[in-house]
Amino acid sequence: MPTFEVFDAVAQGIAEIGHSAANYWKGKRESVQFFSGVPFGMTAQETNGWLYHGDGLALWTELYARFGLIPFPAGNTGMQMGGWFNKEIKSITDLQGLKIRIPGLGGEVFERAGSTSVNLPGSELFIALQSGVIDATEWVSPYNDLAFGLHEAAEYYYYPGFHSPGATLEAIVNRAAFETLPADLQAIVRNACQVINQDLLAEQTARNPGALRILLEQHGVKLRAYPDEVIAELKRLTEEVLSELAQKDEFSRKVFASYRKFLRESKAWSRISELAYLQARDLTGPARSNR
């Protein structure tokens, strides 16, 4: 069924389970966006920690219960790329006036930078970018972007994917249908989703390096890092967007407080674990140098 109709179809019982991403449903409740990818937010590992062993999944379940649904994390793409552009981004002013396909909170950040965010399903991205309907797009990462042929429609490939450092996909289950299952089958659904959540991240980790090499060496894609001053401004705008979202309603404040607390504690640990290790492992040059 159409991408943007999955939520309603499962809620109404037309389908019993659907697979999508929570940031498509901001029109239902703005706080759903915390359960997908948050700009400058948690990585895949940190997000899974918050969902499975923090408050995340309980809050998500509380929110979807209002619609007769049960959410399950069902795939994390890991660190995404920053997007495909047909011109270089040298300053924040280069984002002004661009029509870029990017949903959710990332789209709101680009809007504040002067872009126009467009929400299109993946199946329409190539034609929209090639024909000039949009000027830029993000999708996922090299593995998925190569499969979509986006390198044939845009010249520059930007990183990092600040807008989606650990994007969670979801399985949306109709609550009434789920509750008709015996306990063992409920456990199978629940655990199958968790296996998918873990396996997609493993697949992305395995496939992205080779896909990136093909994009660069066989297709001549121009890999670029967002300039530091652009990242700094996008981060400032992100703080504005998140602060305003947290004031929308009491539930949004509760979710934001939980997310922010887990992120703050995770950063204290990652600074002396993964970050410190990656810096120690790669002492040959700056991590964000352009190719």
C-alpha positions as CSV (number, residue, x, y, z in Angstrom):
1,M,0.0,0.0,0.0
2,P,1.2,3.6,-0.3
3,T,4.1,4.5,2.0
4,F,2.2,7.2,3.9
5,E,-0.9,5.1,4.6
6,V,0.7,2.3,6.5
7,F,0.0,3.7,10.0
8,D,-3.8,4.2,9.4
9,A,-4.2,0.9,7.6
10,V,-2.8,-1.0,10.6
11,A,-4.7,1.1,13.1
12,Q,-7.9,0.4,11.2
13,G,-7.2,-3.3,10.9
14,I,-7.0,-3.3,7.1
15,A,-3.5,-4.8,7.7
16,E,-2.4,-6.5,10.9
17,I,1.2,-5.5,10.7
18,G,3.2,-2.9,8.8
19,H,6.8,-1.8,8.4
20,S,7.8,1.8,8.2
21,A,9.5,4.7,10.1
22,A,7.9,6.7,12.9
23,N,9.1,10.1,11.5
24,Y,6.5,9.7,8.8
25,W,3.7,10.1,11.4
26,K,4.4,13.6,12.8
27,G,0.9,14.6,11.8
28,K,-0.4,12.1,14.4
29,R,1.7,13.3,17.3
30,E,4.9,15.3,16.9
31,S,6.6,13.2,19.7
32,V,6.7,10.2,17.4
33,Q,9.8,11.7,15.8
34,F,11.9,10.8,18.8
35,F,11.5,7.1,18.0
36,S,13.1,7.3,14.6
37,G,16.2,9.4,13.9
38,V,17.0,12.5,15.9
39,P,19.5,15.0,14.5
40,F,22.8,15.1,16.4
41,G,21.1,12.4,18.6
42,M,21.9,8.9,19.6
43,T,23.8,6.3,17.5
44,A,22.2,2.9,16.7
45,Q,23.8,1.3,19.7
46,E,22.7,4.1,22.0
47,T,19.2,4.1,20.6
48,N,18.8,0.4,21.2
49,G,20.1,0.8,24.7
50,W,17.4,3.5,25.3
51,L,14.7,1.5,23.7
52,Y,15.4,-2.0,25.2
53,H,16.9,-1.1,28.6
54,G,15.8,2.5,29.2
55,D,12.4,4.2,28.9
56,G,12.3,4.4,25.2
57,L,10.2,1.4,24.1
58,A,7.8,1.8,27.1
59,L,7.2,5.5,26.1
60,W,6.7,4.5,22.4
61,T,4.2,1.8,23.4
62,E,2.3,4.3,25.6
63,L,2.1,6.7,22.7
64,Y,0.9,4.1,20.1
65,A,-1.6,2.6,22.5
66,R,-3.7,5.7,21.8
67,F,-4.1,4.5,18.2
68,G,-4.7,0.8,19.0
69,L,-1.2,-0.1,17.9
70,I,1.9,-1.7,19.3
71,P,5.3,-0.6,18.1
72,F,8.4,-2.8,17.8
73,P,11.9,-1.7,16.8
74,A,12.4,-3.6,13.5
75,G,15.6,-2.5,11.8
76,N,18.3,0.2,12.5
77,T,20.2,1.6,9.5
78,G,23.0,2.9,11.7
79,M,24.9,6.0,10.7
80,Q,23.4,7.4,7.5
81,M,24.9,9.7,4.9
82,G,24.3,13.4,4.7
83,G,22.7,13.4,1.3
84,W,23.1,13.9,-2.5
85,F,23.5,17.3,-3.9
86,N,24.0,18.8,-7.4
87,K,26.2,21.6,-6.1
88,E,28.8,22.0,-3.4
89,I,27.8,23.1,0.1
90,K,30.5,25.6,1.1
91,S,28.5,27.7,3.6
92,I,25.1,27.7,5.2
93,T,23.8,30.1,2.5
94,D,24.2,27.3,0.0
95,L,21.3,25.5,1.6
96,Q,19.0,28.4,1.1
97,G,16.3,27.9,-1.5
98,L,17.1,24.2,-2.0
99,K,14.3,21.7,-2.3
100,I,15.5,18.6,-0.4
101,R,13.8,15.4,0.3
102,I,14.2,14.8,4.0
103,P,11.4,13.8,6.4
104,G,11.0,14.3,10.2
105,L,13.1,16.5,12.4
106,G,15.9,16.7,9.9
107,G,13.5,18.3,7.5
108,E,12.6,20.9,10.1
109,V,16.3,21.7,10.6
110,F,16.8,22.2,6.9
111,E,13.7,24.4,6.7
112,R,15.2,26.7,9.3
113,A,18.4,26.8,7.3
114,G,16.4,28.2,4.4
115,S,15.7,25.0,2.4
116,T,12.3,23.5,1.5
117,S,11.9,20.0,2.8
118,V,9.9,17.6,0.7
119,N,8.6,14.2,1.9
120,L,8.7,11.6,-0.8
121,P,8.7,7.8,-0.7
122,G,11.9,6.1,-1.7
123,S,10.4,4.8,-4.9
124,E,10.1,8.4,-6.2
125,L,13.5,9.8,-5.3
126,F,15.5,9.0,-8.4
127,I,13.1,10.5,-10.9
128,A,12.5,13.5,-8.6
129,L,16.2,14.2,-8.3
130,Q,17.0,13.5,-11.9
131,S,14.2,15.7,-13.2
132,G,14.9,18.6,-10.9
133,V,11.7,18.3,-8.9
134,I,14.0,18.3,-5.9
135,D,17.6,19.7,-5.7
136,A,18.9,17.2,-3.2
137,T,17.9,14.1,-1.2
138,E,19.0,11.9,1.6
139,W,18.1,8.3,1.6
140,V,20.1,5.9,3.8
141,S,23.7,5.0,3.2
142,P,26.0,3.7,0.4
143,Y,24.5,0.2,0.2
144,N,21.0,1.5,-0.3
145,D,21.9,4.6,-2.2
146,L,23.9,2.6,-4.8
147,A,20.9,0.2,-5.3
148,F,18.7,3.2,-6.0
149,G,21.1,4.6,-8.5
150,L,21.2,8.0,-6.9
151,H,24.7,8.5,-8.1
152,E,23.3,8.9,-11.6
153,A,21.2,11.8,-10.6
154,A,23.5,13.8,-8.3
155,E,27.2,14.6,-8.3
156,Y,28.1,15.3,-4.6
157,Y,27.7,12.9,-1.7
158,Y,27.8,14.5,1.7
159,Y,28.6,13.3,5.2
160,P,28.1,13.0,8.1
161,G,24.4,12.1,8.3
162,F,23.8,14.4,11.3
163,H,20.1,14.2,10.7
164,S,19.9,10.5,11.3
165,P,22.8,8.9,13.2
166,G,20.8,5.8,14.2
167,A,17.5,5.6,12.4
168,T,15.1,3.0,13.8
169,L,12.6,1.4,11.6
170,E,9.4,0.0,13.1
171,A,7.0,-2.8,12.9
172,I,3.5,-1.4,13.7
173,V,1.2,-4.1,15.0
174,N,-2.6,-3.9,15.4
175,R,-3.1,-4.3,19.1
176,A,-6.4,-6.2,18.8
177,A,-4.9,-8.7,16.3
178,F,-1.8,-9.1,18.5
179,E,-3.9,-9.8,21.6
180,T,-5.7,-12.6,19.9
181,L,-2.4,-14.6,19.6
182,P,-1.4,-17.0,22.3
183,A,1.6,-16.1,24.4
184,D,4.1,-18.2,22.4
185,L,3.1,-16.6,19.1
186,Q,3.3,-13.1,20.7
187,A,6.8,-13.9,21.8
188,I,7.7,-15.1,18.3
189,V,6.5,-11.7,16.8
190,R,8.3,-9.8,19.5
191,N,11.6,-11.7,19.1
192,A,11.4,-11.7,15.3
193,C,11.3,-8.0,15.3
194,Q,14.3,-7.8,17.7
195,V,16.3,-10.1,15.4
196,I,15.4,-7.9,12.4
197,N,16.5,-4.9,14.4
198,Q,19.9,-6.4,15.1
199,D,20.4,-8.0,11.7
200,L,19.7,-4.9,9.6
201,L,22.4,-3.0,11.5
202,A,24.8,-5.9,10.9
203,E,24.0,-6.0,7.2
204,Q,24.5,-2.2,6.8
205,T,27.9,-2.5,8.6
206,A,29.0,-5.3,6.3
207,R,27.7,-3.8,3.0
208,N,28.4,-0.1,3.2
209,P,32.2,-0.1,2.8
210,G,32.1,-2.0,-0.5
211,A,29.2,0.1,-1.8
212,L,31.1,3.3,-0.9
213,R,34.2,2.0,-2.8
214,I,32.1,1.3,-5.9
215,L,30.5,4.8,-5.8
216,L,33.9,6.4,-5.5
217,E,36.0,4.3,-7.7
218,Q,33.6,3.1,-10.4
219,H,31.2,6.0,-10.6
220,G,33.4,9.0,-9.7
221,V,31.1,10.3,-7.0
222,K,32.5,13.4,-5.3
223,L,32.6,12.7,-1.5
224,R,32.4,15.8,0.6
225,A,32.2,16.6,4.3
226,Y,29.8,19.3,5.4
227,P,32.1,22.3,6.4
228,D,32.5,22.7,10.2
229,E,30.7,26.1,10.1
230,V,27.7,24.5,8.4
231,I,27.6,21.6,10.9
232,A,27.8,24.2,13.8
233,E,24.8,26.1,12.4
234,L,22.8,23.0,11.8
235,K,23.4,21.9,15.3
236,R,22.3,25.3,16.7
237,L,19.1,25.0,14.6
238,T,18.6,21.5,15.9
239,E,18.6,22.7,19.5
240,E,15.9,25.2,18.5
241,V,13.7,22.5,16.9
242,L,14.1,20.0,19.7
243,S,13.4,22.6,22.4
244,E,10.2,23.8,20.7
245,L,9.1,20.2,20.2
246,A,9.6,19.5,23.9
247,Q,7.1,22.2,24.7
248,K,4.3,21.0,22.4
249,D,2.6,18.9,25.2
250,E,3.3,17.1,28.4
251,F,4.0,13.8,26.7
252,S,6.6,15.4,24.4
253,R,8.3,16.9,27.4
254,K,8.4,13.5,29.1
255,V,9.9,11.8,26.0
256,F,12.4,14.5,25.4
257,A,13.6,14.4,29.0
258,S,14.1,10.7,28.9
259,Y,15.9,10.9,25.5
260,R,18.1,13.8,26.6
261,K,19.1,12.1,29.9
262,F,20.0,8.8,28.2
263,L,22.0,10.7,25.5
264,R,23.9,12.8,28.1
265,E,24.9,9.7,30.0
266,S,25.8,7.8,26.8
267,K,28.0,10.6,25.6
268,A,30.0,10.5,28.9
269,W,30.7,6.8,28.3
270,S,31.3,6.9,24.5
271,R,33.8,9.8,24.9
272,I,36.2,7.4,26.6
273,S,35.1,4.2,24.8
274,E,34.1,4.2,21.1
275,L,35.2,7.8,20.3
276,A,38.5,7.4,22.1
277,Y,39.2,4.1,20.5
278,L,38.3,5.3,16.9
279,Q,40.6,8.3,17.4
280,A,43.4,6.1,18.6
281,R,42.9,3.6,15.8
282,D,43.0,6.3,13.1
283,L,46.0,8.5,13.8
284,T,47.1,8.9,10.2
285,G,44.9,11.9,9.4
286,P,41.8,13.9,10.3
287,A,38.7,11.7,10.3
288,R,36.6,14.3,8.3
289,S,39.1,15.1,5.5
290,N,37.7,15.2,2.0
291,R,38.7,12.6,-0.5
